[in-house]
Amino acid sequence: MKFTNFSPRTAFIIFVGMVVFVLALAAWWVVLMARLADEKVDIAQQLGAAPEFVEQLHQQEISRQIMLGSEGSVFLLTILLGIWLIYRALHQTEVLRRRQENFLMAVTHELKTPLASMGVYLDTLKSDKIPPAKKQAVVPRLQQDVKRLERLVEDILEAGRFETGEFKPNRQRVNLAALLNSSADQLVGYSGAVTVHLTREFESEVWVNVDAPIVSRAVGAVLENAVKYSGGNEAMIMMGLRRDQHRAEISIRDNGVGIAHNELDSIFDRFYRVGHELTRAKGGTGLGLYLSREMIRSHGGNVVARSRGRGHGAEFIITLPLDE
C-alpha cells in the first residue's frame, strides 16, 4: 500500500497509534526519572550521609525533574503537534484526491451525454430519409447541447481563474431587483423535467456595484441547484430581496431534499458532491456552488446555506454591499 493511498480511516488509526506510543514513552520516562531520584536518595542514606545533605540532594533531584519535565513536555507537545499536522495533511490530501476523481468522472459523464446526443442529431441532419421539418426541430436541441458544453468549459476555466486569483469583476451600477427578475425568468423556462413554481418578493430599488453577468451566473447556479435537488417533479422556490443596513440580502429557499448539517459548509468546496459519482442520479461537476460563492466573494459579499436537515429543504443567503 502506497503512503498516499491511505484511507482516512487508516490514517486516523495510524495517528491514534502514534499518539498512544508517544504518551506511553513519556509516562515511562517520568516513572524512570522518579525511580532514579529515589535510588540516589536511598544510596545517600545507606552511606550515612547527613540528613541535611540528603534533604539537599532530594530538593536538587526534584528541581532537576521539574526542569527536565518542563523541557520534555514542550518536546512532547511539539511531537504531538507534528503528528497531528501530518495526519491532517494526509486526511486533506485523501479527501481532495477523491473529490478530483469524482470530478473527472463527472466531467466525463457531462461530456459524454451531450456529445452522444449531438452525434445523433448530426446523423439526423445528414440523413435524406428525415423530413425537413423534423430536421429543423433538431437544430434547437443541438444548439442547447453546444451551450451545455460551452458552460462546462467556462466553469472549469473560471475555477482555475479563482484558484490563481486572476479573476477581476467588471463592475457597474445595477438595479439588483431587475437582475434577479431576469434570472428568475430564465429559471421559469427551465427545460428539464421539473416544473418550477417560483415566488418573488423583491424590494424595488436596491442598487449594487457589480459585474452583472457574473452575479447573474452566481444566482443562476443556486437556482439550478434548487431545481436539481427538488426531490420530485415539482420545485417550489421562494426568492427574496431586501436591504439589510449596508448590504443587499438575496434569499433563495426551496422545498427540496435538504442538506445535512455537517455538509452546509462543504457543499461550497471545489469538486464536492455527496456520494460516489457512479451511484449519483443527478448530473453536475461539483463546481456550481463553489463558483457561485467565489463570484459573490469577488464582489465583497458571501453565500451561506441553511437547512434543518435531510428532507426539510434548504435556504441560500447571498449578500452584496449596497452602492449608496
PyMOL commands that set and color helices and strands:
alter all, ss='L'
color gray80, all
select helices_A, chain A and resi 3-5+8-46+51-126+132-164+176-188+212-228+261-263+266-268+277-279+288-297
alter helices_A, ss='H'
color red, helices_A
select strands_A, chain A and resi 172-175+195-202+207-210+234-244+247-254+302-306+314-321
alter strands_A, ss='S'
color yellow, strands_A
deselect
rebuild
show_as cartoon
